[in-house]
């Protein structure tokens, strides 16, 4: 009887132990943190012990059990075969293959390389995604191909935030389609053309409009590119220069202003980072303090202005501008401006500027109103009675605001067209539909860009890049290192927001820890903190600005109807030069105490000097 009871107890215990489930990441990589999860752990077990062994190397990892679950973060020092044993558990000894950490940077680097070599961004993105899926699915080519469509791209599309962006992109395309056909775009172009009579004034007008539409980088790229293209074509300004102006006044401007679709996201990340180090500082106040330290976006906007005003360029952009001045812009004929507008899908008959201005103003002020409305509703639902502008914007829903504004703008554009009998309702809807169709290519490329972004997240590309530079302990070099790391990750992944979300939670605690180790004073510690936060925000924009797979880079080339690879090829030297100057004279010097406004003056002076030294007047 006693033996039978012992047997029953044994099988009950082993049954609980065998019921444990272990889940590994899709691929184990060396030199990055790999999360191993164990579920359905018996209630009587307090700690899970994990022994990992490779040759003579052996290490034990511990994790407390909470709610029948345990989680261990393992960093494998080398690639190769590892033996994994769960101590005091009936889970069998397991053998796992750990791949080199550099595998994680192969997919984005391949995509970038193919984009530059083949000049086919769709092929480049698909290739990068497929290679990444090969790594994830154990080098099975058939499985990787199937998962590309039914998992990777499918998940990229159904993501709620991505759906908001897709819908907004299509809606804004519809608005542009209607105001192009009802003469609104041509009317605005005619008004601006009165001032933009030369190539200089045309570029400055494009720059000025880019600064005015500050509320969102997507709206900036789509509206300015489509609206200014007929004017710049007429003035023989190259499509490459227009795309550069559009791209350089999109994310850089939206990331700097205190009311935009970016601010709530940025403040949220800063707030979480400050909580991690136990800081009671106001995230919005910290955000304001970082603005003069964000040297790259400030310098990028300035460099567009100064190259336009001085009409000096260098590198591939100089060649593109000279060709445009000599031979004109493709699809434009100097002897027939109406034909050029028609080819661009723009109706010049009965052109009235307000048919274009009203929908655009609705998008501008409608988005701002939506931000305030959603922010106030959110605060009231939380029971918060006293709040200011920063709290409202921080709690707003930028995606809904953009959707509402673009929807109302589309409806108003249709009503204006039909009410004035410019077009019949059927023709107006057809114009809206044509505008939506023009954005389908942009949507496809955006989905692919999100797909490769998810690959880089699963392969821990960001973690690997950060691990390469994590041993740098001099806190005064942190802003520069963070700028490089954030820029590299953003360049490889094509997403500034994703880079911010990945890097900010790591960098703020790292900055506090390194400053503490070096016994820095409180003012110096705060200076380094402001420096690294601004470097994350500025570096993310820099990498995104340089990357051929970034969504804003893609949208800028599409809205300007410029060959995408030519846009990247001509913009990249400018972005690199501005980035290096900003990093050396801004991030580096201010970390040692230089006033940021003095640094900005030095950066501006250096950029003007470079333009006169290496640039030539077009």
WOGI-V850240 format. One record per backbone hydrogen bond with DSSP energy under -0.5 kcal/mol. NH is the residue of the N-H (numbers start at 1). CO is the residue of the C=O. If there is no record, write none. Layout:
BEGIN
nh: {NH | NH}
co: {CO | CO}
END
This chain:
BEGIN
nh: {5 | 6 | 7 | 8 | 9 | 10 | 11 | 12 | 13 | 14 | 15 | 16 | 17 | 18 | 19 | 20 | 21 | 23 | 28 | 30 | 31 | 32 | 34 | 35 | 36 | 36 | 37 | 37 | 38 | 39 | 41 | 45 | 46 | 48 | 49 | 49 | 50 | 51 | 52 | 52 | 53 | 54 | 57 | 59 | 61 | 63 | 65 | 66 | 66 | 69 | 70 | 72 | 74 | 74 | 76 | 76 | 80 | 82 | 83 | 84 | 85 | 87 | 87 | 89 | 94 | 96 | 98 | 98 | 99 | 99 | 103 | 104 | 105 | 106 | 106 | 107 | 109 | 110 | 111 | 112 | 113 | 114 | 115 | 116 | 117 | 118 | 119 | 119 | 120 | 124 | 125 | 126 | 127 | 128 | 129 | 130 | 131 | 132 | 133 | 134 | 135 | 136 | 137 | 138 | 139 | 140 | 141 | 144 | 145 | 146 | 147 | 148 | 149 | 149 | 150 | 151 | 152 | 153 | 155 | 156 | 157 | 158 | 159 | 163 | 164 | 165 | 166 | 167 | 168 | 169 | 170 | 171 | 172 | 173 | 174 | 175 | 176 | 177 | 178 | 179 | 180 | 181 | 182 | 184 | 185 | 187 | 188 | 189 | 190 | 191 | 192 | 193 | 194 | 195 | 195 | 196 | 197 | 202 | 203 | 204 | 205 | 206 | 207 | 208 | 209 | 210 | 211 | 212 | 213 | 214 | 220 | 221 | 222 | 223 | 224 | 225 | 226 | 227 | 228 | 229 | 232 | 233 | 234 | 235 | 236 | 237 | 238 | 242 | 243 | 244 | 245 | 246 | 247 | 248 | 249 | 249 | 250 | 251 | 254 | 255 | 256 | 256 | 257 | 261 | 264 | 266 | 267 | 268 | 269 | 270 | 271 | 272 | 273 | 274 | 275 | 276 | 277 | 277 | 278 | 279 | 286 | 287 | 288 | 289 | 290 | 291 | 291 | 293 | 294 | 294 | 295 | 298 | 299 | 300 | 301 | 302 | 303 | 304 | 305 | 306 | 307 | 308 | 309 | 310 | 311 | 312 | 313 | 317 | 318 | 319 | 320 | 321 | 322 | 323 | 324 | 325 | 326 | 327 | 328 | 332 | 336 | 340 | 341 | 342 | 343 | 344 | 345 | 346 | 347 | 351 | 355 | 356 | 356 | 357 | 358 | 360 | 361 | 362 | 363 | 364 | 365 | 366 | 366 | 367 | 368 | 369 | 370 | 371 | 372 | 373 | 374 | 375 | 376 | 377 | 378 | 379 | 380 | 381 | 382 | 383 | 384 | 385 | 387 | 392 | 393 | 394 | 395 | 396 | 398 | 401 | 402 | 403 | 404 | 405 | 406 | 407 | 408 | 409 | 410 | 411 | 412 | 413 | 414 | 415 | 416 | 417 | 418 | 419 | 420 | 421 | 422 | 423 | 428 | 429 | 430 | 431 | 432 | 433 | 434 | 435 | 436 | 437 | 438 | 439 | 439 | 440 | 443 | 444 | 445 | 446 | 447 | 448 | 449 | 450 | 451 | 452 | 453 | 454 | 455 | 456 | 457 | 458 | 459 | 460 | 461 | 464 | 465 | 466 | 467 | 468 | 469 | 469 | 470 | 472 | 473 | 475 | 477 | 478 | 481 | 482 | 483 | 484 | 485 | 486 | 487 | 488 | 489 | 490 | 491 | 492 | 493 | 494 | 499 | 500 | 501 | 502 | 503 | 504 | 506 | 507 | 508 | 510 | 511 | 512 | 513 | 514 | 515 | 516 | 517 | 518 | 519 | 520 | 525 | 526 | 527 | 528 | 529 | 530 | 531 | 532 | 533 | 534 | 535 | 536 | 537 | 538 | 539 | 540 | 541 | 542 | 543 | 544 | 545 | 546 | 547 | 550 | 551 | 554 | 555 | 556 | 557 | 558 | 559 | 560 | 561 | 562 | 567 | 568 | 569 | 570 | 571 | 572 | 573 | 574 | 575 | 576 | 577 | 578 | 579 | 580 | 581 | 582 | 583 | 584 | 585 | 586 | 587 | 588 | 589 | 590 | 591 | 592 | 593 | 594 | 599 | 600 | 601 | 602 | 603 | 604 | 605 | 606 | 607 | 608 | 609 | 610 | 611 | 612 | 613 | 614 | 615 | 615 | 616 | 618}
co: {1 | 2 | 3 | 4 | 5 | 6 | 7 | 8 | 9 | 10 | 11 | 12 | 13 | 14 | 15 | 17 | 39 | 37 | 97 | 99 | 76 | 29 | 74 | 33 | 34 | 72 | 23 | 35 | 70 | 21 | 68 | 42 | 44 | 63 | 47 | 87 | 61 | 85 | 50 | 59 | 83 | 57 | 54 | 52 | 50 | 48 | 46 | 64 | 69 | 66 | 38 | 36 | 34 | 72 | 29 | 74 | 98 | 96 | 53 | 94 | 51 | 49 | 85 | 86 | 84 | 82 | 80 | 96 | 28 | 97 | 100 | 101 | 102 | 102 | 103 | 103 | 105 | 106 | 107 | 108 | 109 | 110 | 111 | 112 | 113 | 114 | 114 | 115 | 114 | 120 | 121 | 122 | 123 | 124 | 125 | 126 | 127 | 128 | 129 | 130 | 131 | 132 | 133 | 135 | 134 | 137 | 139 | 140 | 141 | 142 | 143 | 144 | 145 | 146 | 146 | 147 | 147 | 148 | 151 | 152 | 153 | 154 | 155 | 159 | 160 | 161 | 162 | 163 | 164 | 165 | 166 | 167 | 168 | 169 | 170 | 171 | 172 | 173 | 174 | 175 | 176 | 177 | 178 | 179 | 179 | 183 | 184 | 185 | 186 | 187 | 188 | 189 | 190 | 191 | 192 | 192 | 195 | 198 | 199 | 200 | 201 | 202 | 203 | 204 | 205 | 206 | 207 | 208 | 209 | 212 | 216 | 217 | 218 | 219 | 220 | 221 | 222 | 223 | 224 | 225 | 228 | 229 | 230 | 231 | 233 | 232 | 236 | 238 | 239 | 240 | 241 | 242 | 243 | 244 | 245 | 246 | 247 | 247 | 250 | 251 | 252 | 253 | 253 | 215 | 260 | 262 | 263 | 264 | 265 | 266 | 267 | 268 | 269 | 270 | 271 | 272 | 273 | 274 | 275 | 274 | 282 | 283 | 284 | 285 | 286 | 287 | 288 | 290 | 290 | 291 | 293 | 294 | 295 | 296 | 297 | 298 | 299 | 300 | 301 | 302 | 303 | 304 | 305 | 306 | 307 | 307 | 616 | 314 | 315 | 315 | 316 | 317 | 318 | 319 | 320 | 321 | 322 | 323 | 324 | 329 | 333 | 336 | 337 | 338 | 339 | 340 | 342 | 341 | 180 | 348 | 352 | 352 | 353 | 353 | 354 | 356 | 357 | 358 | 359 | 360 | 361 | 361 | 362 | 363 | 364 | 365 | 366 | 367 | 368 | 369 | 370 | 371 | 372 | 373 | 374 | 375 | 376 | 377 | 378 | 380 | 379 | 383 | 385 | 388 | 389 | 390 | 391 | 393 | 396 | 397 | 398 | 399 | 400 | 401 | 402 | 403 | 404 | 405 | 406 | 407 | 408 | 409 | 410 | 411 | 412 | 413 | 414 | 415 | 416 | 418 | 417 | 417 | 424 | 425 | 426 | 427 | 428 | 429 | 430 | 431 | 432 | 433 | 434 | 435 | 436 | 437 | 439 | 440 | 441 | 442 | 443 | 444 | 445 | 446 | 447 | 448 | 449 | 450 | 451 | 452 | 453 | 454 | 455 | 457 | 456 | 460 | 461 | 462 | 463 | 464 | 465 | 466 | 466 | 469 | 471 | 473 | 474 | 475 | 477 | 478 | 479 | 480 | 481 | 482 | 483 | 484 | 485 | 486 | 487 | 488 | 489 | 490 | 495 | 496 | 497 | 498 | 499 | 500 | 503 | 503 | 504 | 506 | 507 | 508 | 509 | 510 | 511 | 512 | 513 | 514 | 516 | 515 | 521 | 522 | 523 | 524 | 525 | 526 | 527 | 528 | 529 | 530 | 531 | 532 | 533 | 534 | 535 | 536 | 537 | 538 | 539 | 540 | 541 | 542 | 543 | 547 | 494 | 550 | 551 | 552 | 553 | 554 | 555 | 556 | 558 | 557 | 563 | 564 | 565 | 566 | 567 | 568 | 569 | 570 | 571 | 572 | 573 | 574 | 575 | 576 | 577 | 578 | 579 | 580 | 581 | 582 | 582 | 583 | 584 | 586 | 587 | 589 | 590 | 589 | 595 | 596 | 597 | 598 | 599 | 600 | 601 | 602 | 603 | 604 | 605 | 606 | 607 | 608 | 609 | 610 | 610 | 611 | 313 | 311}
END
